[in-house]
Amino acid sequence: MPQLSVRGVETSVLAKVSGQLIEDMARICSCGTDNFTIDALQTVSVFGGGTAPTYPFVEIAWFDRGQAVQDELARAVTAHLNGAGVAEVEVAFKVYKESAYYINGRVCG
């Protein structure tokens, strides 16, 4: 279920790392690779009256799996993007409560 929304990273770079990244995330989270989605957000940032480069930022929406798993997941995402030439990246987690998450109208919790 972890859903990654990525901005400030070229789609081609994200596509290049996505295969191994998903494999690593599945291992870290102890789930199948089909549990993950990665969305490359096309964002235009503005500053000072013009456009500006968008800072690389990854938001991971998920059900909490504990601090150790979260730390390892953040390190994996960062390592893959750094390895693909993204010099700096920030990762943030958005935690869903199972009782507030619905699939086809049915609550997960």
C-alpha positions as a printed Julia matrix, in Angstrom:
109×3 Matrix{Float64}:
   0.0    0.0     0.0
   2.85   2.43    0.34
   2.24   5.15   -2.24
   5.18   7.31   -3.29
   4.52  10.75   -4.76
   7.72  12.19   -6.18
   8.37  15.72   -7.39
  11.53  17.41   -8.58
  12.92  14.21  -10.1
  12.88  13.58  -13.85
  10.44  10.83  -14.83
  13.2    9.02  -16.74
  15.38   8.93  -13.6
  12.51   7.67  -11.48
  11.64   5.0   -14.07
  15.27   3.87  -14.18
  15.44   3.21  -10.43
  11.85   2.03   -9.93
  12.38  -1.69  -10.54
  15.11  -2.28   -7.97
  13.64   0.33   -5.61
  10.31  -1.5    -5.49
  12.11  -4.81   -4.9
  14.02  -3.26   -1.99
  10.92  -1.6    -0.53
   9.0   -4.89   -0.68
  11.81  -6.63    1.2
  11.94  -3.86    3.81
   8.16  -3.82    4.32
   7.78  -7.62    4.11
   5.14  -7.45    1.39
   4.73  -8.03   -2.32
   5.97  -5.65   -4.99
   2.39  -5.17   -6.17
   1.65  -3.23   -2.96
   3.56  -0.14   -4.15
   2.76   2.74   -6.45
   5.17   5.44   -7.53
   3.79   8.61   -9.08
   6.08  11.09  -10.85
   4.42  14.44  -10.24
   4.94  17.08  -12.89
   5.32  20.24  -10.82
   6.15  23.81  -11.76
   7.71  25.71   -8.87
   7.73  29.5    -8.73
   9.85  31.94   -6.81
  10.69  35.61   -7.12
   8.38  36.27  -10.05
   9.48  33.34  -12.2
   9.82  29.61  -12.37
  12.41  27.79  -10.29
  13.76  24.25  -10.11
  11.61  21.97   -7.98
  13.46  20.52   -5.0
  13.49  16.69   -5.02
  10.87  15.56   -2.53
   9.3   12.14   -1.92
   6.12  11.74    0.11
   5.33   8.21    1.21
   1.74   7.59    2.25
   1.33   4.33    4.16
   0.08   2.46    7.19
   2.68   2.86    9.94
   5.12  -0.04   10.16
   7.29   1.32   12.97
  10.3    3.61   13.17
  12.91   1.02   12.15
  11.07   0.12    8.91
  10.39   3.8     8.21
  14.07   4.67    8.67
  15.2    1.85    6.4
  12.65   2.77    3.72
  13.74   6.43    3.76
  17.39   5.36    3.44
  16.58   3.05    0.5
  14.65   5.72   -1.41
  17.43   8.25   -0.79
  20.18   5.81   -1.81
  18.46   4.88   -5.08
  17.87   8.51   -6.04
  21.39   9.56   -5.0
  22.77   6.67   -7.04
  20.87   7.95  -10.08
  22.44  11.4    -9.75
  19.9   13.22   -7.57
  22.28  15.01   -5.2
  19.79  15.86   -2.45
  16.36  14.52   -1.64
  13.91  14.85    1.21
  11.54  12.05    2.24
   8.43  12.53    4.37
   5.85  10.03    5.56
   2.11  10.55    5.68
   0.48   7.95    7.91
  -3.02   6.66    7.19
  -5.2    5.1     9.89
  -6.75   1.83    8.73
 -10.12   2.94   10.14
 -10.01   6.01    7.86
  -8.91   4.22    4.66
 -11.43   2.63    2.3
 -11.05   0.3    -0.66
 -14.14   0.08   -2.86
 -16.22   1.56   -0.07
 -15.05  -0.9     2.59
 -13.0    0.22    5.57
  -9.62  -1.47    6.03
  -9.6   -1.3     9.83
